[in-house]
Amino acid sequence: MTLSRRRCLQAALAAAAGTAAWARAQNASQSLTGPAFEVSPWAGSLAALDLPDLTGKRWRAPDLQGRPVLINFWASWCEPCRAEMPSLQALADLYGPDKLQVLAINFKEPAARALRFAQSTGVTLPVLLDAQGQLARTWGVKVFPTTLLIDSRSLPRKRVQGEVDWTGKAAEKLVSALL
């Protein structure tokens, strides 16, 4: 192969790779899946929810009826969870608990560790404790963070696996579909 043919082939391959990357970027911007998260249907039952929060209050499914709920499973050892938490708090602050209840469920950590994390990061949304990981197992949560979206009729809608900017456009689409 001559040098000029090799350069033409390399240029064609580079152009094809660039076109494929551009197409992927366009598809990602039109879908609800982002570079660090994946959205899929979720068909779990909210009825399994029965956990205490950091203040000792018990949270049960009937307490949440009539409003959309966003349930985020996280752990303090999970870097994407820590990175996502400020935007989750901003989402909770934006809507307020009457319009959208945002719950952060800590996975299998001592209450003191979850409390230290919440205090050090300014998290004021309810932090529930799944001390044995039972609820995570029941709902099939294996990736952290995982967020479950439930509409105002208590119907499960979506599972979001991975880190999301909850103040971004993709998150806005996810949340508005619940309202």
C-alpha positions in Angstrom: 0.0 0.0 0.0 1.4 3.4 -0.9 1.8 6.1 1.6 -1.0 8.2 0.1 -3.4 5.3 0.0 -2.6 4.6 3.7 -3.3 8.2 4.6 -6.6 8.2 2.7 -7.6 5.0 4.5 -6.6 6.5 7.9 -8.5 9.6 7.1 -11.6 7.7 6.1 -11.4 5.6 9.3 -11.0 8.7 11.4 -14.0 10.3 9.7 -16.1 7.2 10.2 -15.1 7.1 13.9 -16.0 10.8 14.3 -19.3 10.3 12.6 -20.2 7.4 14.9 -19.2 9.4 18.0 -21.3 12.3 16.8 -24.3 10.0 16.2 -23.9 8.5 19.7 -23.8 12.0 21.2 -26.9 13.0 19.3 -28.8 9.9 20.4 -27.7 10.4 24.0 -28.9 14.0 24.0 -32.3 12.9 22.7 -32.7 9.9 25.1 -32.8 9.9 28.9 -29.6 7.9 29.2 -26.5 9.9 29.9 -22.8 9.3 30.0 -22.8 8.2 33.6 -26.3 6.7 34.0 -28.8 4.3 32.4 -32.6 4.5 32.6 -34.8 1.4 32.4 -38.4 0.5 33.4 -39.0 -0.5 37.0 -41.9 -2.7 38.1 -41.2 -3.1 41.8 -43.7 -2.5 44.6 -43.5 0.5 46.8 -45.3 -1.6 49.5 -42.0 -3.0 50.7 -40.8 0.4 52.0 -40.7 0.4 55.8 -37.4 2.0 57.1 -36.4 4.4 59.8 -34.7 7.7 59.0 -31.8 9.3 60.8 -34.3 10.9 63.3 -36.0 7.6 64.1 -39.1 8.3 62.1 -40.4 5.3 60.2 -41.2 5.7 56.5 -43.8 3.4 55.0 -45.4 3.3 51.6 -48.8 4.6 52.8 -47.1 7.8 54.0 -46.1 8.6 50.4 -49.4 8.2 48.6 -50.6 11.0 46.4 -47.2 12.4 45.5 -44.4 11.4 43.2 -41.4 9.8 45.0 -37.7 9.7 44.0 -35.8 7.0 46.1 -32.1 7.1 45.8 -29.9 4.2 47.1 -26.4 5.4 48.1 -23.4 4.7 50.4 -20.7 7.0 51.7 -18.0 4.8 50.2 -19.5 5.3 46.7 -17.8 8.2 44.9 -20.6 8.6 42.3 -23.1 8.7 45.2 -21.2 11.4 46.9 -20.8 13.4 43.7 -24.6 13.1 43.0 -25.9 14.0 46.4 -25.7 17.9 46.1 -27.8 17.8 43.0 -30.3 15.4 44.7 -30.5 17.9 47.5 -31.1 20.7 45.1 -33.9 18.8 43.4 -35.5 18.2 46.8 -35.2 21.9 47.6 -36.6 22.9 44.2 -39.8 20.9 44.4 -40.4 20.5 48.1 -41.8 17.4 49.8 -45.4 18.2 48.9 -44.7 18.2 45.2 -41.9 15.5 45.0 -40.7 13.5 48.0 -37.0 12.7 47.6 -35.6 10.0 49.9 -32.0 9.0 50.2 -31.6 5.4 51.4 -28.2 4.6 52.9 -27.1 1.0 52.1 -25.7 -1.1 54.9 -23.8 1.6 56.8 -24.0 2.5 60.5 -26.4 5.3 61.3 -23.6 7.4 62.7 -21.6 7.2 59.4 -24.7 8.2 57.3 -25.4 11.1 59.7 -21.8 12.3 59.5 -22.0 12.3 55.8 -25.4 14.2 55.7 -24.1 16.8 58.2 -20.8 17.3 56.4 -22.4 17.8 53.0 -25.5 19.8 54.1 -28.0 17.1 53.1 -31.3 17.9 54.7 -33.6 15.6 52.7 -34.7 12.4 54.6 -32.0 9.8 54.9 -33.4 6.4 55.5 -31.3 3.4 56.8 -31.4 0.1 55.0 -29.0 -1.3 57.6 -29.1 -5.0 56.4 -29.6 -4.1 52.7 -33.0 -6.0 52.7 -34.9 -3.3 50.8 -32.1 -3.0 48.2 -32.2 -6.8 47.7 -36.0 -6.8 47.5 -35.9 -4.1 44.8 -32.9 -5.6 42.9 -30.6 -2.7 43.6 -27.0 -3.8 42.8 -25.5 -0.6 41.3 -24.8 2.5 43.4 -26.2 5.0 43.1 -29.6 3.6 41.9 -32.7 5.8 41.9 -36.2 4.6 41.7 -39.0 6.8 40.4 -42.6 6.4 41.5 -45.5 8.5 40.2 -48.2 10.2 42.3 -50.5 7.1 42.0 -47.7 5.1 43.7 -46.9 3.3 40.4 -43.3 2.4 39.8 -42.0 4.0 36.6 -38.2 4.1 36.1 -34.9 2.8 37.5 -31.9 5.0 37.0 -28.5 3.3 37.6 -25.5 5.6 37.9 -24.7 9.2 38.7 -27.2 11.8 37.6 -27.1 15.6 37.7 -30.6 16.0 39.1 -30.5 19.7 38.1 -30.0 18.8 34.4 -32.3 18.5 31.4 -32.4 14.6 31.5 -33.4 14.7 35.1 -36.0 17.3 34.4 -37.6 15.0 31.8 -37.6 12.1 34.3 -39.2 14.1 37.1 -41.8 15.9 34.9 -43.0 12.5 33.7 -43.9 11.7 37.4 -45.8 14.9 38.2 
